């Protein structure tokens, strides 16, 4: 006996982030996936919504002294310090392979000044095939790494400078280590950003009490993994309510439930970071699980659920008690 129940249509997973269009919302985060070569034997990179390779800077950087990583109870502390070979080596050795892997490539760039960001963007603008630029204005592991991501005026300045220097879509990666992340997101929008990535790591440290020394060579590092997911969700929520700009959510996404929480809260796409260290195939696994999760909500497309979080109204404050006339 054959069933008369027809299978549900495959949901539309495509994503539009300003001028950037992606085949699906599952990306891999900068600094957690190398340049793709190392993991290509385990993952069909063509299936990914996008690859954000390791951040590049104008000149080579040696990074911070060891230790650079420390595992915590619910995540990972890192203090890599933007270790990379510089833009020219990236263009010669890494980018050609990345552009041939079949997934959209969003190049992550960082500079010590606005002029360095602009120069990097102008250099990359001459290379065909790049999908977008992600501005790492939020790295806590280098001197002044979060300055442009914590000051709205500086954020607006660097985004506007990059936008003027390139025709590529521009995504600003924001830090949670601020008082008002929505104000920084508004500055990114005012500067011309197509989207924001929320969040970069939270500042933290680890201590060896027996030796009475910090465990990271740089003392303070960036915390990622499940421990920061509530913070990342809060940031996505605050930006979604305050600023009309597409959001890429990142921070502690390990399961399909985590992914769906970010989407309904207001992220149009997500980046998988620390999960890839423990499970190299985490990103494609989540992509496989996403259609069934969307079907649970009766969604025919990803867009049907983005930002649909229902916020209950706040109860009215009780009126102050009125003193009886004889007590006045």
PyMOL commands that set and color helices and strands:
alter all, ss='L'
color gray80, all
select helices_A, chain A and resi 37-39+45-47+87-99+114-124+147-150+152-165+181-191+226-242+256-265+275-278+282-296+302-304+325-327
alter helices_A, ss='H'
color red, helices_A
select strands_A, chain A and resi 15-17+20-22+26-28+50-51+69-72+75-78+106-109+132-136+169-174+195-198+202-205+207-208+213-214+220-224+246-250+269-272
alter strands_A, ss='S'
color yellow, strands_A
deselect
rebuild
show_as cartoon
